[in-house]
Amino acid sequence: MYLVTSAEMKEIDRATIENYGVSPAVLMENAGANVTQAVLNEYGPVFLKKACVFCGGGNNGGDGFVIARHLKSEGALVKVFFTGDKDALTHESKANHEICGKYGIEIAGLKSSSDLEKSGYDVMGCDIIIDALIGAGLKKDIEGFMAQLIVYLNNMGKYTVAVDVPSGIDPDTGDIKGVAIYADMTVTFGLPKIGITIFPGLEYVGKLVVADINIPQELLSKPRPNVLMTPEIVGPMLPYRHPNANKGHFGPILIIGGSRGMGGAVALTAKAALKAGAGLTTLAVPGGLHDSIKARTDEAIVVSLKETENGFLSIDNFDRIMELAKNAKVVAIGPGMGRDRETQALARRLIEGINKPIVVDADGINAVSEDKKCLKNLKKDVIFTPHIGEMSGLTGIKIEDIIKDKISVLRDFVGEYRVNVLLKDGRSIVADADKNIYINTTGNSGMATPGSGDALTGVVSAFLAHGMPAAQAGIVGNFIHGMAGDLLLKEMSGEGITASDIIDKIPVAIKNLRK
């Protein structure tokens, strides 16, 4: 499913009105009717239920007036609270404001704390709150009385439905502009806005319903650079396994990493790769780790390399690793590698020198953060798999600033270095080298556990070894990894999920997705 910015949705609306002759009044009517139907579908019958509809001064408020009328027609006891100026309403919104009055719906002005205090009894007694205050038209931080009102509504604990976008969420970035409505359900129109599909905005959305308000299908299906990845999209991307295949068809994979005390990372990466369908898998590790890692990964080949006094990979291994890489289809660099200066210099030389598809994770990312010259003029397919802290190291941008606008940060980085990035987050995001954005829809907080990222590196490496481009391997690997975690969450508490549990569920996730 394509995602849009507020500007893109505005252009779609304009084209619908000007090119197809659909009036703004019809779009507003369809929007209000769809929200009402969603309420009936999710909440149930509203006969004699008290509904408080909070309308702002924009078209979102106009949608709210329509919703109020439809709820009344369904038997609800409706009251509208209007924070705007009637004279400043658009023609369509003003018309629906007047229709509400003719339908006998009370419209109370709500512009100050004293107004809110007078209306407190009505709000506390309501069953349903409709948030039609701001929607996708947010331009700045919410302050003053509007901020007070949103906090007040959140504290009511009522069933809350947001119209298009919960008020307070930046529709383009997901940033919270001071405060935002916590919705039980958000009914968005035409296409989802990017900001309600990623964190932190996603936390406020509740169940997301995408409503058809009769926008022409050719406008909605036009290819766009932002995509929400669903099973219907990812399933057909799974690679075909030929019935006469052998272990060489899906490998070899070379995984470079490990250091004293950090051998588990490369072992988990190898196990995940094998569970995701990888063939020949080789681990290149410091010699002191050979026996312990071999004991944990029977199916993988483990190669001993020279190590420093402190148990890190020595830079003297460069030629040996380059020889190993000649036979590999895919190389993964970084799990458990450590931050020793000599080892990180080795990682940068390998990223620059290996002429195979590469997955860069963990300490491989940290090595590049120290000196990004190794990324200049790369001719191979590379994907980085950072969490937000590592992305901060790569870009020099503060974590809090990345959170405010992850999409722009990703686009700037991949545009400059022509690499792919899988940004690990509550809703992980893949940005390809052409600046297209793919937002994942699987995974849960139980996967925030040591080794989960190492497992993801293995899964992505396995799909790369099937011949996928790096971005596609990132999309599919990310989806499968999260799906495995979601399967676990149906069986146990999120607090009990481990990386090994996730790895064991990977084949089940693949099987389910193929269905």
C-alpha positions, 0 to 999 in steps of 0.5 A: 500500500502506498503512503503519502505526505500531506502535500501529496494527499492534497494534490490527490484531492485537487486532482479529484476535484478539478480533473474528475469533477467530484466536489469537495462537498461530496468528498467531505460527505463520503469522509464523514459517512465512512468514519461513522460506518467504521465506528459502527463496525468497531464500537457497535450500535450507537443508539442512545450512546452519547457522542461528543464530536470535537471540530476544529476550524479546518476541513477536518472539522467539516468532516466532524460536522458530517460525522455528527449528523450521521451519528445522530441518524444512527440514534446517538445523542450527539453534541458538537464542540467547535473550537474554530470561527464559523465565518472562517470556515470553507464553504463546505464546512460552513454548510455542514455546520449549518446542517448540524443545527437544522438537525437539532444537534447542539453546537457549543463554542469551545475556545477557552478553559472556562468554556471547557469547564462549563462543558466538563459534565457533558464530556465526562458523560459521553461514550464516544469522542470524535477527534476532528480538531486538526487532522493532517493540516498540522503545521506547528507545535500545539500550544495554549488552550488546544494543548490543554484540550487534547490532554483533557480528552486523553485523560477522559479515557473514552473510546476515541476515534481520530479523523484522518490523523490524530490531532497533534501528529505530524502527518509527514514525520510521525513527530508529536507536535507537543501533545497528541490525541490517543485514539482507539481507532483512526480512520484515514482517507484515500491513502495512509499518511506516513506519520501514522505508520511509524513511531512515535506517531503510530503509538497514538493511532490505535486501529488504522482504517483506510476509508474509500471516499471515492477518489479515482483508483488511478490516483491512488494506485499511481507509483509512489516512493513510500510503501507500507509493506503488508503480507500481500506485497511481501509474500510474492517477493519470497524467493523460489527454491528449485526442487533440484537445488543444492547448498551452493545455490543459496550460499556461500555466506561469509560472516565476519565478526566476533571478539572475546566475550562476544562470540554469541553474536556471530553464532546467532547470525549464522543460525538465523541465516541457516534457518532462513534458507542459507546454504553454505555458511562460513564464520570467520572469527578470532582463533580463540573463539573457534572451539566455542563457536563451533560447538554452537553452530554444527552446520556452519564452517568456522575459520580461525583468524589471527587475533590481537592481544585483547581477542579482536580480529587483527588487521593482518587478516585482510588478505586471508579474508579477501581470499575467503570472500572470493568464494562467497555470494554474500558477506556480512561484517560486524556482529560482535566484532568489537570497537578495537581501533585495529579491527575497525580499520580492518572492517573499513578496508573490507567494506571498501575492498570486497566486491560482493554484496555486503551486509554491514551491522553492529560494530561494522557500522561503528567502524564506518561511523569513524571514517566514511571514506570507505563508502565513496564510489562503492560499486557493489550492493550494500545494506546497513542495518543500524538501530537509531543510535548507530544511525546517529553515529553514521550521520552525526545527527542527534538521536532525538532529531532523527526520531523527529524525522527519520524519513528525511535522515534516511533519504539524505544518507542513502542519497549521499552514499548510494547504499541501502539502509534498514533502520531498526525501530518499532516499525523498521524502515528500509531506504533503498539507494534510490531514496524509496522508503519501505515501512515494515508492519511486523514485529513487537517490543518483545523483540527488543532483546540481545541478539535480535539484531544479529538474527536479522543480519543473518536473515537478510544475508540468507535472502541476499544469498538467494540472489535478491538485491540488497534492498529487497532482501532487507524488506523480506528479511525484515518482514520475516524477522518481525513475523517470527516475533509476532508468532512468538507473542501469540505463545508467550509474554513479550518479556520472555522472547529471546533471539534464539526463540526468534530464530527458531520461528523463522521457518514457520514465519516463511511457511505462513507467509508463503500461504 
